[in-house]
Amino acid sequence: MIEVQGLTKSYGSVVAVHDLSFSVAPGEVLGLVGPNGAGKTTTLRSIVGIVRPTGGAIRVGGHDVEREPVAAKRLLAFMPDEPHLFDYLTVEEHLRFTARLHEVADVERRIPPLLQELELAEKAEALPGELSRGMKQKLVIACGLLHDPRALLFDEPLTGLDPAGIRRMKQTIKERARQGAAVVLSSHLLHLVEEICTRVLIMQRGRKVALGTIAEILTERPDLRGLSLEDIFLALTEA
Amino acid sequence: MIGAALYLIRRSLVNATRRRVARLRQPKYLIGFVVGGLYLFWLVFRPRRGTGLGGAASPNGDVVAVGLLGALVVFNWLFGSAESPFTFNLAETQYLFTAPLTRRQVIDFKLLRSQVPLFISAAASAIIFSGGHLSGLSLIRVVGLWLVYGTLQLHYAGMSLLRASLAQQGVTGLRRRLGTLVVLASLLAITWWSLRRALPGVVAAFADDPQRGYAALASIMHTGPLGVLVWPLEAVVAPLLASSAAAFASRVPAALLVLGAHYIWVVRSTLAFEEAAVEHAAKLARRIEAVRQGRWAARPSHAAKSTGRIRLRLAPTGGPGVAILWKNTVGATRDLSQRTFILIAVVVIGGSIALASGPMRGLDLVAVLLLGIGGLTLLFGPLAARCDLRQDLEMLDLLKGYPVRGRQVVGGEVAAPVTLIGLVVWSCLLGAFAATAGRQGSDLPSLGDRLAILLALLPATGAVLLVLVLVQNAAVLLFPAWVSVGRDRAVGLEATGQRILMTAGSMVVLVVALVPAVVVGGIAGVAARAGGLPLMWAVTVASLMGSAVVLFEGVLAVHLLGGVFDRMDSGTAGTG
C-alpha cells in the first residue's frame, strides 16, 4: 500500500532523511521510532505530499505521490502530532468540512459512529476553544478516519489522551489495520510500538538503522537478544 | 471545492457571530460593546471637512490612485518576499494539503476564503473614510476597493510564485532583484521617453496651479507607451473612482479583465508551494504567538543569533523581584538584536538628514522625530508591552508556588515594562538633547535651559510611566474579569470598548495620582524660584520633587497590590 524508495530530503546542507526505503502492506502496522530530529515527521510529511522529497519516490496504493497527488491522497490520512483546528468550526462541522474535501457522500451515516468511537459525541457542537488537548487530538483523528483511508499515518497519536482514551485509540488503530489499512505510527512511546506494531523502522539522523519485526532485528543483531524494545532502541541509536 | 470553502466561510461567520453575541450576556462585554459601538459611530459620523473618499472622484484622484498603486506594485517587486505565495494558517495546511485536491483547487479555496477579510477591509475603509456621507456611492467605493484589494492580492501571489519558482531554479535573491531592477529600469526608460517632451509643460503647469498640473499629467498618462503601461493600473482603480453607478458599471469590465488575467497567471503556475506554505504558516503562528505575548519584533531565532542577540545575565543570588524583572525582560527582548538598534538609529538619523530642507537641519529633524517616538512610546507603550501581570497571571499557580511575597512579585512584574519603556523614552530624550546640543539660535532655548528641561523630563516621564504601568497591573489584580490575561487577547467591537474604558480609567488614575505630586512639586518649584533659581531650573526641582512623590505612591501601591496578589486564588484570574 505504501512504498518508499530511496527517499531523501534535504534542507539546504542539512539532510533530514537520507536514502530511506521501506514498504507497508495492507493490514500492517509499522512503528516509526527514532530520537528527536531522526527524520520521522519529515518522512510522514513526504508520504502525504506536504514536503517535496529531494530524491526518491513514494507510491501510495500504486499512485506516485509527486505525479498523482490527488489519487494518492484519496487513500491517505495523516494525523499530525499537533492538532490544528479552525477556530470557528464546531466538532461536527469539522467532520462535515472534511467530508466535503474528500467527497464523502454518506456523511450523515458516518459521523455519529465516528463521534461515538472517539468519545466526541457529547462535544459535537463545541468549538475548538472549548476542547481539551486530548479532545482536539481525537477530532483530528476522527477527521482522518472519516473517508475510510487505506493508508493511515499517525504522528504521536496518544499525546494528551487520558488512559481510557489511550486504550480506545489503540483499539481504533488495531481495528483499522484489521480492516486492511496500512498504518505507519510514529511515536516515542516504545511500549505502544511494541504492543500494536507488526514491524518497526528505527531511524537515526535521517537514516534507517533497523527495519523488520523484533525477531528479524534480533536475528541481525543476536547480541541484543533478551533485551526489551527500549533497550534495543537505545543500543541501536546510541551506538 | 467551492462548496467546501463556502461551507467553511459560512459556518465560521455564523459561529463567530453566535459566540460574540452569547458573550454579550456578560456585563464586561456588553459595556465594552456599547462603548466600542459609540466610538465606531463617532469615527464614521464625526463632523469633518471635505467628503472623504467621495472626493476620490476628483480629477486628481485618478492620477494619485494610479501613482499609489504603481508605487505599491514596484515596491513589492523590489522588496517582496518569495517565502510563500499564499498565507495559510496551520489548520488550512493540515486540512487542505492532506486532502485529495489539486494545487489549483487549493489556490481557488484560498482565494475564495480570503475574499471575506478583503471585503470587510474594503467596507471598513470605505465607511471610515466616507466622511460620514454614506450613500449609494459608498457601495461603489466598497466594491471598487474590493476589486483593487483582490487584484493586488493576486498580483502579489503571482509575483511570489514567480520568485519562488526562480529560487527553485537556483536564481538567487540578488540575481532575482537584478532582473527586477532591469525590468523596472526599462519601464522607467519608457516612462521618461514618453514624458521627456511633455515634462517641462507638466512641471510648469504644477508650478502655476496644481489642478492644471494634475490635468496635464493625466492627459499624457493616456498617450503613447506610457498609456499602455498605465492602462492596467488605471483599469483597476477606475471603478473605485467612479462618480455614478453608470460610470461604475462601464468601468467594471476592464477591472475584471485585469483581475481575470491575474487569476489565470496565478492558477497556471505549477509551482509546489505547499512546503513553503507549511513553513510560513508555522512561522506566522510563532509570530502571532510572540505578538500576543507582547513581543512585537519577533524574528527567526537564527537571525537573532547571527546579528548579536542581546544577552542579559541573572546573578545567582539577590532579590526575587529582580528575577521576575529579568524573566520578563529576557522574554520581551528575546527577538531584539544589536542590529535592530543600529537599523533604527540609521533609519532615524539617515532619514532625517535626507528629509531635512531649508531652515530645518537634519539633526533638528532627528530631535523632533525622537521626541515624537518618545512621546508615543510613553503613551502607548504601557498598553502594548504586556510583559507583566497581564501576561503572567495566566500562570498564577506557578507564581504563587514561589517562596516570594506578593509585593516582590508585583514589584518585579511592574518593573519590567517600566524599565524597558523607560529605556526607550529616556534614550529618545537624551538623543534629542544630544542632536541639538551643538545648536545655538533664537528659535531654541539656551543650552542651559535645554539641560534643565531634560533633567525635568527624565524623572517626570519615569513617574508618568510608573503610574500608567501600575494602573494596567492594578486592573488585572483588582478587576481580573475585565482584563484579558495571557496570550489570547480579545478582539472585536467589545474588546475595543474595553480598551477605551481601560485607557480612560488609566487617565483618571493618572490625574488623581499626579495631584499630590503637582502640589508638592509646585510648592518646591515656587520655593526654588523664590530662592533665586532661574525658571527652568525651578521647574527641574519641581519635577524632581513631584516625581519623588509619585515614586512613593508607586511603592505604596506595589505593597497594597502585593497584598491583593497574596489573597488572590487562581479561580479569579480572567481569560478575557
Interface residues (C-beta under 8 A of the other chain):
Chain A: R45 V48 G49 I50 V51 R52 P69 V70 A71 A72 K73 R74 L76 A77 F78 P80 E82 H84 L85 F86 D87 Y88 L89 T90 E93 R96 F97 T98 R100 L101 H102 E103 L127 V140 C143
Chain B: M1 G3 A4 Y7 L8 R11 S12 L13 N15 A16 R19 N89 L90 A91 T93 Q94 Y95 L96 F97 T98 A99 P100 L101 T102 A272 E274 E275 V278
